[in-house]
Amino acid sequence: MTHGMVSAAQPEAAEVAADILRDGGNVVDAAIGAALVQTAVDPQMCGIAGMGTMQVHLPSQGVHTTLDFHGRAPLAVRPDMWSNRIEHEAADGWGFILEGRVNEIGYQAITSPMTLRAFDTALRQWGTRTLADLLPPAIEYAEQGCLVRPHVVEYWNRPPIAGRDGHIGIVTKFPATRKIYTKPDGRVLDIGDTLRNPDMANTLRRVAAHGAEDFYSGAISDAIIADMEANGGLLSRADLAACIPEEKTPLWGHYRGYRFSTNHPPGGGLQLIIMLNILEHFDLRALGHNSPEYIRVVAEAMKIATVAKDEQIGDPRFFDVPIADLTSKSYAAAMADRIRRGEKTEVSRFNSGGAESKHTTHICVADDAGNAFTMTHTLGQPSGVVTEGLGFMYNGAMAVFDPRPGHAGSLEPGKARFSAMSPTIVFKDDKPFLVLGAPGATYISMGNLQVMLNVLDFGMTAEAAVSAPRFVAVSSTIEISNRTLRATEKTLRDWGYPVKRYAHSYRFASVHAIRIVDGVMDGGADPSTGGLVIAV
C-alpha cells in the first residue's frame, strides 16, 4: 500500500525525498531534503541563495500555511536608478532588458538570498529533521558529482532571445563560475559529463556544522559581503539580516465545488483565482479539450489575469493590491461576458521584445495521512555570480523589477517583485485532492491553471494532466506547443489571433502534481525536465 508520493523535476531529488519518507521523515523533511539536492544537481534553476514560496498542510498538527521567501531588492536601490537604461520589456512580461544588462547578469542583479533561511525555518517549525540531518545527500552530489542532464545543457546553450545575453555567459562570464561549469579547454560541460562542485560541498558542510545563521551573519556572510563590496554589488549586511520569510494563511478560491488554497501576492495565486472564477462561467468540457473555442476562452482569461498582474498586483507591503475586487464574483462575471461577446483583451508591453526563458524548479510531496507539501523555488534569472570558494550561484531577480518608477513592480528598497510561483492544493471534502506547482516564470500560473482544468473538468490523472499539450497567452499573442493541431492554429488565426508555434512538444511551465482519489495516489512529473514520480 502506498504510504506517500513524491513528484520532482530531478530524479536525484525525487529519490532522496522518497528515502526520507521511508525512513520515517514527514512531508516537510522529504521536500526540504529534495530541495537541497535540487540546489546541487540543478544549480541554475535554484540555489541556497535563491527565493521561492511553499505551502504546508499538516492536519495532524493543525497546520495549514504558506511560507513566502521572495527575494527583495537591496536596501541600496533607488526607484529611478535604471530608468534611463531601458531598451524594452519582455513580451511575456518577465522583466526588462536594460542597457549593459546590469539587472540580469552580474553583481547588481542580486536580490536578498532567502532560500536557505526558509528551508531552516520550515524544518524548525514543521519538520522532524534538521538541516544537518538532511544535507548529506546534497553534499555528496556536490562533492562526488552528478550527471549533467539534457535539460541543463539545453539551458546553458540557449541562444540570445529578445536582446538578453545568451545563457552561456551565466556559466562562463565570471572566473569562479567558469571553473565549475567548464572543461579544461574552456568548453561548457556536455550531456553525460559529471558536474562536481567541491566548494559548494564545503559550504554545505559548514552550514551543517554551524547552522543557517552562518550564511546570514557568520563566516559565510563575511565572504559574501566582501565579494559584493569588491565588485560593486548592492547587497549589504543589512539585507542579509532582513532575510526573514513571511508566514501567511493561504489565499482561498472555489471552482465547481472544489476549494483550493494558494499563495498571496506578490506570488501568482491571485492570478489562478481570477482565471478560475472567470472560467467557471463556461462549460469547458462541452467545448472540448484544446479545441479552438476552448483555447480562445481560456486564453482570454489568461490575458485578463495578465493585465491585472501588470497593473494591480505587486508586493502588498508597498502596493495596495485590490484582492477583494479582483476575486469578486461580479468581476468574474463581467469578464466572462466580455469573452462571450468575442472581445479580445490587449496586453500592452513597453517596446516589447520576445519571450524569455525560465529558471525555477518544484517539489510536491503527499502522504496517506492527508499531509501535503508543495514548493516552488528559484534563482529567478541566475546572476552568473559565484563567490570564490563558496560554490553556489546567487539569484539575479532584479531582472524582473520594473525600472520605471510609479508602477506595481517598480524598484523600491526591500521590495519583492511579482512572481507567478503558485504552489496550490485543491481540496475535495476537506481533504487534499490535487497537489501541484510549477517552474516557468510568467507561464507558471498558466501551467498550473491548465493542469487544474485537466483534472477538475476533464477527469485526467495527474500524469495525463501534466503531459497534455499546453498553450499560454501572457501577451496579445497565443503561444502554442508543437502538439497543438495545425487545424486549431488555423482557426485561431482566422479569428484574428496572432499565434506563435514552438518546436517543443512540452512547453509553458513544467508542472508537477499528485492526485489523491479515495486515498489512492497518482502522480505526474512534467516530461520537459526529466522529472520523476516515486510512490513509497
N, C-alpha and C positions, 0 to 999 in steps of 0.2 A: 504494500500500500504506500502511495506517495505521501511523504511527510512534508516536503517542501519543494519549491521550484525556483530556479534562477534563470533570468534572461539577461545576457550581457553582450556588448559589442565586440568582445575579445574572448576567444576560447580560454586563454590562460586565466582571465578574471573570473569567468563563469565556473571554472573548475575549482578555483580557490574558495569561492563562495559556497559551492556545494560541499567541499571538505569541512568548512566551518559549521555548516548546518548538521552534517553527520556527526561532528564532534560535540554537539550539544549547544553550539552558539545560537543566538537568536537572529532574527532577520536583520537587525541593525549591525550586529557583528559581521554577518556574512556580507552585507552590502559594503560596509566600510573596508573590510579585508579585500574585497574585489576591487574597490575603487583605488586602493593603494597600489594594487598590481597594475591597474589601468595606467596610473601615472608612470610606471616603469616601462610598460610594453607598448604604449600608445602616447608617447610624451609630447606630441604636438596637439593632440585632441584634449588633453587635460594635464593637470600637474598640481603639486602641492602649493604652488604659487598662483593658483587659478581662482575660480569662483564657481558658484552654482546655486542650486536650490533642491531641497529634499522634502518629501512628505513621509511621515511616520504614523502608522496605525497599529497600536498595540492594545487591543481591547482588554486583555487580562490585566493590564496596568492602568487602564482608564486613560490612555494616551491617544490623542489624535491631533497632530500638529504639523506645522511646516517650519522648516529652518532655512531662512534665506541667507545666503552668503555671497551677495553680489559684490563685484569689485567696485570700489569707489574712487572717484577722481582724487588725485593727491591734493593736499591742502594748499599746495603752491600754485594751483591752476588759477587762471583768470578767465572770466566768461568770453572775453574778446581776444584771447591770446593767439588764436589761429584764424580769426575771421577774415584776414586779408590773404589767406593762403588756399582758399577753396578753389578746387578745379571742378568737381561735380559731386553729386550724390549718387550712390549706387542705385541702380534701377529697382532693386528689390527692397530698398530702404535699409540695407545693412551697412550703415556708415557712410563716411565721406572720404573722397580722395583729395588729399592736400598736397600742395607743392612740397617736394622733398620727402613726402611720405612719412612725416615726423610722427603722425598719430598711429601708424600701423607697424613699423619695424624700428626697433631701437629703444633707447632708454626712456625717452619721453612718452612712449606708447604704454607704459606700465601703470596699471591701477593697483589698488591695495590687494595684496595676496591673501585671500580669505580661506582657501580650501583646507589647509592643514588645521587651522583653528576650528573650522566647522566639523571636521572629522572627529577631532578630540572632544568637542562639545557633545556631539551626538553619542559617542561611546560613554562619556561620563554620565549623561542624563538617562539614556535608554538602553545601553548595551550591557553585556556581561563580561566583555573583554576590554583590554586596554590597547592603546597604540603599540606598546611594546610587545603585547601578545600577537598582534596581527601583522606587524611589519616584516617578519622573516621571509615570507614568500616574495614580497616586493624587493627586499634586499637581495635575495637570491637571483631574481630575474635581472636586476640591475648589475650585479656582480658577475654572474655566470653567463648572462646574455639570453636573448630571446630571438626567435626567427623574425626577420623583417617580412611583414605580410604585404600582399599586393596593394591593399588599401593604403598603407603607409607610403609605399613607393609612388603610387599614383598621386598622392597628395604632394609629396616633395617635388615631383616633376611636372606639376600642373603649370601650364604656361600663363603668362600675364593675362588678366581679364580686366576690362574696363578701366585700364590705367593703373591698376595696382601692380607692384613689382611681382615677378614670378616667385612662386613659393620656394624655389631652390635657395633664394637668399636667406630664408628663415633658418636654414641649417648650415649655410656656408659663409655668411657675411662676417660673423664675429669669430675670432680665433678659438675661444673657449668652447664655442658651439661646434665649430668645424672639426675639432679633434674627436668629438663624439660620433658624428654622423658621416664622416668621410673616410675613405680608404687612404693609404699612404700616398697614392698617386693623385689625390685630390678629388677623385670621383665620389659621388654620394653612394652610400650603401645600396645594394640591389636586393630584389626579392630573394629570399632564402639565405641571405647573409645573416650573420649574428651581430646583433646590436648589444654592445656592452657599455656600461656607464659606471665604472668603479667610483667615480667622485659622487654620483648620486647615491650609490650604496653606502658610502661613508657618511653622507649627510643623513640618510635614513637611520643608520646605526646610531648616530648622535641623538637623533630625535627619540629613538627607542630608549636610549640610556638617560637622557636628560629631560624628555618631555617636549611637547609642542612649544612650550614657553621659550625654549632655546632659540626657536626660529624667530620669535617676535621680540625678545628682549635679552637674549643671551649671545653666545659666541657666533651662532649663525647670523643673527641680526646684525652683529658688528661687521661681518663680511659683506652682507647685503648693502648696508648703508655706505660703507667705504667704496664699494663699486659704484653706487649711484652718484655719490659726490664726485668721484673721479671722472665720471663720464656724462655729466650733465643731466642725470636723472631727476625726476620731480619727486620721487618717493622719499619720505623722511622717517625718522624715528617716531614722530607723532602719528604718521599714517599707520605704521606697524602697531602702535599702541591702540589705535582705534579699530583694529581688525576684530570686531565682535559681531558674530552672526545674530540675526534677528529671528526670534521665535514668534510665530503668529498662528492664530487659529485659521484653519483652511477657509478659503473662499468657496461658497457652495453654489451649485447650479442644479437645474432639473431638466430632464429630457425624456419624454414619452414614458413617464412612470419611474424612471431611474433617478437617483440622486448621485451627484458626483462632486468630489472635493478636489480643489486645485489650489494654485498659489495666487498670492496678491501681486499687484503692481509693485515694483517695475517688472515683474515676471509676466508671462504670457497667458496665465489662466483666465484673465478677464476677456481676452480675445475669444477663447473657447466658449465662454458663456454667451457672449454676444452672438457668435455664429450659430450655436445650437439653439438659442432662443428663436432666431430667425428661421432656421431650417425646420423647427417643429411645426411650422405653418404649412409644410409641404409633405405630400405623400411620396417620399423619396423612393420607397420600394416600388411603387407603381410606375415611377419614371424609368426605372431600370438602371442597374449599376453601371456607371460610366457611360450612359447614353448621352447624346448631345444636350438634351434638356437637363439631365442630372448635372452634367458638368457646368452648364450655364448657371443654374440656380445656386449650386454650391460655390462656384467661382465668384458670383456676385456677393454672396455672404462673406466670402474671404476678403473681397475688396472693401466692403463696408467696414469690416473689423480692422483692416489695414489703415484706412483713413482715420478711424477712431484712435488707433495706436499712434499714428503720426501726429495727430493734433491734440489728443486729450489724455494720453497715458504716459506717465513718467514716474519718477521717484516721488512717492507721496510725502516724503519729508521736505520736498522742495516745490512740489507742484500739486495743485488741488485736482485730484482725479475724480470726475463725477461718476463714481461707481454705481450709485443708485439709479441715475438716469440711463447709463449705458446698459444696465442689466434689467431695466424695466420691461414688462410685457408690452406696454404701449409703444415703446421704442422699437421693439422687435416686430410688432405688428405693422408699424408704419414702414419699416424697411422691407418686410415681406411684400407689402403692397407695391412698393417700388419695383421689386423684382418681377412680380406678376405682370405689371404693366410693360415690362420689357425695357425699363430704364437701365442704362449702363453707368455704373459708378466709375468716375475717372480718378485715378490715383496719381497725383502730381508729384514730380521729383525735381529737385533743383539741378538743372543742367545735367540730366542723368546719363550714366554710362550703363554698362551691362551688369548682369547678376554676378554675385560673388560666391566664393567657396565657403565651406562651413567647417568649424573646428571645435568639436564638442563630443562627449560620449555619454553613455547612460547605463544604469543598472536597475533591474527590478528583482525583488525577492518576495516570496509569499510562503506561508506555511499552512498546515491543516488546522491550526488553532484560530485562523482568521487574522493573523498578523500580516502586515504588508508594509513594504518599503519601496519607494521609487525616488530616484535621484538623477538629475542631470548635472554634470559638472564639466568645466571647460577652461581653456585658456583664452576664449574669445578669439581674436586674431593673434596667434602666437607672436611675441615680440622679437623672437630670434636671439634674445639676450640670455646668456648663461654666465653667472659669476664664476670666475676661475676657481676650481676646487670644490664647487658645490654641486654641479652636475645637472640640476633641474633648470627648466626654462621658465621664464616669467610670462605672465599673461601680457597681451597687448590690447586690452579692451578699450583704450582711449579712442580707437578707430571708430567706435560706434557712437560716440557723443556727437551732438550737433554743434559745429563751431560757430553757428550763428546765434548770438545772444537773443533771449526772449522766447525760445521755443521749449516745448515739453522736454526735449532731450538735450538742452543746451548745457554747456560746461558750467559747473559750479564746484567749489571746493567741497570734498566729502560726498558728492552726489553719485548715485548709481545710475547707469544708463539702462534704458529699456532692454529687456531680453525676452525672447519668445519662449524660453525654457518654461515648461508647464507640466511637471510630473503630476499625474492625475490618478485618482482612484474612483471607479464607478461602483455604486452600491445597489444591491438588489435585496430587499427585505433586511436592510441594515447590515448586510454582510458584503465584504468585497466581492465584486463580480468581475471586474476588469481593472488590472493594474498596468499602467503604461507610462511611457515617456520617450523622448527622442532627442538626439542632437540634430542640428541643421539650421542654425541662425534663424532668420525670419521665417524659414519653412517649418520650424518646429511645431508651432501651434496648428499649422495647416496639415502636417502629417498626423499629429495626434487626433485632430478632428476626423480625418478620413478613416483611421483605424477604428475610432469610436463608432462612426456611422456603419462601417463594415460589420461590426459585431452587433450593434444595437438594432440597426434597421434591416440588415441582410443576414443575420444569424451566423456569420462566419466564425470559424475557430480563430484563435489568436494567430496561428501560423498563416492561415489563409488571409487574414485581415492585414497583416503587415507585409505580405508578399504581393497583394493585389496592386495593379498599376495605379499610380497616383498622379495628380496634377496640382498646380498651385496658381493663384492669382494674387500676388503681392504687389503688382503694378497693374497698369491697364491691359497688360498682355496676359493671356492664359498660357502657361507653360505646361507642356505635356512630356511624358516619358515615351520611349520608343515603342512600348507595348500598347499605347493608345491607338485605336483603329484609325486608319487613314480616312475612312469614310466619315468618322466622327469629326476629325480635324476639318475636313472639307465643309461639313455642315456648320461648324462654328465660324469658319471664315465667311461662309455665305451669309451668316447672320451679322457680319460686320465686326467680328472679334479678331484682333491681332493674335496669332498663335505662334509660339516658338516650340519646336520639337527638338528634344535632345536625343543623342545617340544611345544614352544609357537606358538600360531596361529598368534599373532601380534607381530612383532619384527622389529628391524633395523630402529631406529628413530621413533618418534611419530609426524607425520606431521599433521599440521592444515592448513586449506585452506578455502578461499572464492572465488567462481567463479561468474563473472558478465557477463551475456549473454543478450544483448539488454536491459540493465538496470535492469534485473531481477537477484537477488542474490540467490545462493545456497551455503551451507557451509558444511564442513566436519571437525569433531574433531576425532583424532585418538582414536580407541577403547581401546588401550593399557593402557591409563592413566585415563579413566573415564571422558574424557573431554566433552565439551558441545558447541553446536552452538545455538545462540539465534538471532532471527530476531526481529527488533524493528520497 
